[in-house]
């Protein structure tokens, strides 16, 4: 991507930031149609697929938005893993997660084209975007994101450095009883004053609305993941197109 990603939404009336979709195509379509009716650009925070009923349709809609210059998605850990699976890497595959997506892609009439496009788009998806006093990221913030741009091919290789924080969040190195990494959110306290971070990845809300946390330095984070594809629903927030 030759220009800064934030330039893509400068001419729009607003910016709709959409959380993890996880294959919930109908909810994603509703978010898209509402945004387009208001001339808003759609920024999706990553984790397009897995768990939900129609990951292929989610990919179709996202790729159409990209082609029309009306949308972009960030690199999420599920997107990163999908690409690795599609390129033949040996992975642990959750039957109800990535396994479901792979089955749906096999059954889709345009499955081969969707796979090829996913490999291409995930490879170049931004791992984070800084837009003035805002940072958009899938998993977790790090102050280094304020001073560095993500690698242009962050989705194409092994996650290292800031990309690891961006797509996986902050992990302790311990495993939870369910077999997933233990995650903490100490990074919220490192968000500078007057800075807004918008992320997905962790379902922190207890009331079905995006969860807002304020850090010790006065910065804020909006956690948008409300459990789409996992028994919850898709959430989004509408922001000005200019930071």
Number of C-alpha atoms within 10 A of each C-alpha: 9 5 7 11 15 16 11 15 22 16 12 17 17 20 23 26 25 25 30 31 31 28 27 24 25 15 16 27 15 11 18 21 12 13 20 17 8 13 16 26 27 27 22 27 31 31 25 30 29 28 23 21 18 21 26 26 21 23 19 15 17 23 20 14 19 14 11 9 13 22 23 25 27 26 28 31 22 21 27 23 19 26 22 20 18 14 13 8 11 9 11 10 14 11 13 11 18 23 17 21 23 22 13 18 20 14 12 15 11 12 16 13 11 18 20 13 15 18 20 15 22 25 20 18 24 29 32 31 21 21 17 12 14 18 21 27 30 33 26 30 28 18 12 10 20 18 8 12 15 18 15 14 16 21 28 19 11 10 17 10 9 22 25 18 21 29 30 20 24 20 15 9 9 11 12 10 8 7 8 9 15 14 16 13 15 13 16 21 17 17 24 18 15 11 15 22 23 23 29 30 26 20 18 19 15 9 8 16 16 21 16 14 16 15 17 13 14 16 19 23 24 18 26 29 28 28 22 22 24 16 9 12 18 25 23 22 13 14 14 13 19 16 13
